[in-house]
């Protein structure tokens, strides 16, 4: 029998991702012969959640687990920087276990602990889209892919935000048990199988945690004109800078080109129109500065993973 460790880090973290992982994997064990011995482990005997309203008592201290086969790191909510600071022993233990052959799966912002262990450098990783800017700033060597729901590389698994962890756990059930068990758990817990993107959940806000004031002004200029077709050459000229240097500084500050930034601003405006109005796809397309339906559909699908009609049907019941 393999050993599975669900971590309970110190600090404020996410109880639902601990309990959810435990329940689904326990049900998978009950459906099939037990694949895993499942234990919760941490560095404190009791961890409180939500101001002491709930608490968890791990089965073991991590020092009592000499070897494990799979580690699950729960979400740290939005306290990832504080949690990273108080969990150095846990971070070192994760790194040591991985080097001894354990696989590690992080849920949502649990990716911050995984990255702090140095295991994600040069690899793909996902996390909650709201934490993406901080993650990129703290761990620039990691290839962050916030559109992906799950990444799977070299025995390291990460996933997107919040309750999408349910899809990661089903993914692990299929990998360590079999497809039949994953389908069974999906039906019992009523989780949609085979989701692979969180793109349609992302609200584009624009990375502004940088010190380039000129680029911030350029971002604001683009954001205030979602209905216009902005000529990047002219925008650069407004700031008395050459196009090549403007692009270079924009990418360094925001992580995307000025053209990509403008596209995301337009598509975010289109998403909001689809969510809140009964406007047609053509009407919305013109409102956000597109004249070519094919181009609009392609950019919309590239950014959200859905066609404009699919998005409207999913998020606007009246329009659908």
Secondary structure, DSSP 8 states (H G I E B T S, - for coil): -EEEEEEE-SSS--HHHHHHHHHHHHHHHHHSS--EEEEEEESSS-EEETTTTEEE--SEEGGG-S--SEEEE---TT-HHHHHHH-HHHHHHHHHHHHTT-EEEE-GGGHHHHHHTT--TTSEE---GGGHHHHHHH-TTSEE-TTBSEEEETTEEEE-SGGGHHHHHHHHHHHHT-HHHHHHHHHHHT--TT--B-GGG--------SS-HHHHHHHHHHHT-TTS---HHHHHHHTT--HHHHHHHHHHHHSS-HHHHHHHHHHHHHHHHHHH----HHHHHHHTT---HHHHHHHHHHHHSS-HHHHHHHH-TTT-
